[in-house]
Amino acid sequence: MVFLIKFLLLFALVGAALGYLLNGRTSDSAKQGAAGGVLLATLGLFQLLCFGALAIAGIWLITRIF
């Protein structure tokens, strides 16, 4: 659980910094960048979860065949 919080926080900070620097240097652009960073991190974690589930399902299928 701590890993998830750190991962989301890291992406939020990077997104906020990029939003602040590249989108007008306002606090609103930093908030939008942080929200985008959290969204990107959530999608990445979901993909990682799906790939892990597919890998486990594949290993289970191979053990059942052989």
Beta strands, then each sheet from edge to edge (+ up, - down):
end
